[in-house]
């Protein structure tokens, strides 16, 4: 169980997050959405222990995150950041292996190699296993890092319960097939009992994949619920400053939004005023 209680983060004289609370049970698939600057990545950094909040706390199974030693934390959560920099010419295989070797999981060499090769195959980089990280495209680099995260998850699974998985824009720079493949990987982890929390920008993709959508606006939780509950014309106008043509949000369990039906709220104001 992941519990986030009254989180506040203040930087440069302003609140990046304020009074943010949420909880996530094992097996949950949660998508965090919001406009640029809403606080999504800041919240993810707080939940993973990368950033210390000014107020509130985060707990894994009732244990405060701040009190969990780093070595043990590596067995409780895995993180795919929005982007990763490497200064050494690691190969894809070596990048993937970092998910096992850095936390020093007690696995024999054969088990480590089996997990690494499986992860590389799952993310579709088997033919590039010996390519160096700096020669990859942006999407391939992100998938190489996902292979690292999978190695960490699968090594954890051999030691105990499935850990929490945090993904920061995992579908960025990916084509449609790889977007769906990455979310399938996340779904498989949730089905094994792991909690998955992902920052996504595509509302349609989030609505189709997640059990819950958490909408952030100006550092606060605007809405938290199913896609049918959360994706409303009022939310799109209030949070994303977009209005839709009447009746274009279908009353289905998985709403979808076509860009050609949307108009920026500011543009509509200009049109209505004759500007």
Residue pairs with C-beta under 8 A, 6 or more apart in sequence:
1 23
1 24
1 25
1 26
1 60
1 61
1 62
2 23
2 24
2 47
2 58
2 59
2 60
2 164
2 195
2 197
3 23
3 58
3 59
3 62
4 20
4 21
4 22
4 23
4 43
4 46
4 47
4 56
4 58
5 21
5 56
5 57
5 58
5 59
6 19
6 20
6 21
6 55
6 56
6 57
7 17
7 19
7 20
7 21
7 43
7 46
7 53
7 55
7 56
7 57
7 58
8 15
8 17
8 18
8 19
8 20
8 53
8 54
8 55
8 56
9 15
9 16
9 17
9 39
9 42
9 46
9 51
9 53
9 54
9 219
10 16
10 54
15 219
16 39
16 42
16 219
17 39
17 42
17 43
17 46
17 53
17 219
17 220
18 219
18 220
19 56
19 220
20 39
20 43
20 56
20 216
20 219
20 220
20 221
21 56
21 221
22 30
22 214
22 221
22 224
24 30
24 164
24 195
24 197
25 195
26 161
26 162
26 193
26 194
26 195
27 190
27 191
27 193
27 194
27 195
28 190
28 195
28 196
28 197
28 211
28 212
29 186
29 187
29 190
29 196
29 198
29 209
29 210
29 211
29 212
30 195
30 196
30 197
30 198
30 210
30 211
30 212
30 213
30 214
31 198
31 199
31 200
31 206
31 209
31 210
31 212
31 213
31 214
32 40
32 43
32 44
32 197
32 198
32 199
32 200
32 213
32 214
32 216
33 40
33 199
33 200
33 201
33 203
33 206
33 213
33 214
33 215
33 216
34 40
34 215
34 216
34 217
34 222
34 239
35 217
35 239
35 240
35 241
38 216
38 217
38 218
38 219
38 239
39 216
39 218
39 219
39 220
40 168
40 199
40 216
41 82
41 168
41 199
42 51
42 219
43 216
44 79
44 166
44 168
44 197
44 199
45 51
46 52
46 53
46 58
47 58
47 65
47 166
47 197
48 77
48 79
48 166
49 58
49 65
49 66
49 68
49 73
49 77
50 79
52 66
57 64
57 65
57 66
58 64
58 65
58 66
59 65
60 68
60 76
60 77
60 164
65 73
68 76
71 103
71 104
74 102
74 103
74 152
75 103
75 105
75 156
75 159
75 160
75 163
76 163
76 164
77 163
77 164
77 165
77 166
78 99
78 149
78 152
78 153
78 156
78 163
78 164
78 165
78 166
79 149
79 166
79 168
80 142
80 145
80 146
80 149
80 165
80 166
80 167
80 168
80 170
81 145
81 168
82 168
82 169
82 172
82 199
83 142
84 141
84 145
86 95
86 133
86 134
89 132
89 133
89 134
90 98
90 132
90 133
91 129
91 130
91 131
91 132
91 133
92 120
92 125
92 128
92 129
92 130
92 131
92 133
92 136
92 144
92 147
93 116
93 120
93 129
93 130
95 133
95 144
95 145
95 147
95 148
96 116
96 119
96 120
96 144
96 147
96 148
96 150
96 151
97 112
97 116
97 148
97 151
98 148
98 151
99 119
99 147
99 148
99 149
99 150
99 151
99 152
99 153
99 155
100 107
100 112
100 115
100 116
100 151
100 152
100 155
101 112
103 152
103 155
105 112
105 155
105 156
105 158
105 159
106 159
107 115
107 155
107 158
111 158
112 155
115 151
115 154
115 155
116 147
116 151
117 129
118 150
118 154
119 147
119 148
119 150
119 151
119 154
120 126
120 129
120 147
122 147
122 150
122 185
123 143
123 144
123 146
123 147
123 150
123 181
123 182
123 185
124 143
124 178
124 181
125 140
125 143
125 144
125 147
128 136
128 140
133 141
133 144
136 144
137 173
138 173
139 173
139 174
139 175
139 178
142 170
142 172
142 173
142 174
143 174
143 178
143 182
146 170
146 182
146 185
149 165
150 185
152 163
153 162
153 163
153 165
153 189
153 194
156 162
156 163
157 192
161 193
162 189
162 192
162 193
162 194
163 194
164 194
164 195
164 196
164 197
165 186
165 189
165 194
165 195
165 196
165 197
166 197
166 198
167 186
167 196
167 197
167 198
167 199
168 198
168 199
169 199
169 200
169 201
170 182
170 183
170 186
170 198
170 200
171 178
171 179
171 182
171 183
171 200
171 202
171 205
172 201
174 182
179 202
179 205
183 198
183 205
183 209
186 196
186 198
186 209
187 196
187 209
189 196
190 196
198 206
198 209
198 210
200 206
200 209
200 210
203 231
203 257
204 256
204 257
206 213
206 227
207 213
207 227
207 231
207 254
207 255
207 256
208 227
208 254
208 256
210 227
211 226
212 224
212 225
212 226
213 223
213 224
213 225
213 226
213 227
213 230
213 231
214 221
214 223
214 224
215 221
215 222
215 223
215 224
215 230
215 235
215 239
216 222
217 238
217 239
222 235
222 238
222 239
223 229
223 230
223 235
224 230
226 253
227 253
227 254
227 255
228 252
228 253
228 254
228 255
231 249
231 255
231 257
232 249
233 243
233 244
233 249
236 242
236 243
236 244
236 249
236 257
236 262
237 243
237 265
241 264
241 265
241 266
242 262
242 263
242 264
242 265
243 262
243 263
243 265
243 268
244 257
244 261
244 262
244 263
245 261
245 263
248 257
248 258
248 261
249 255
249 257
250 256
269 275
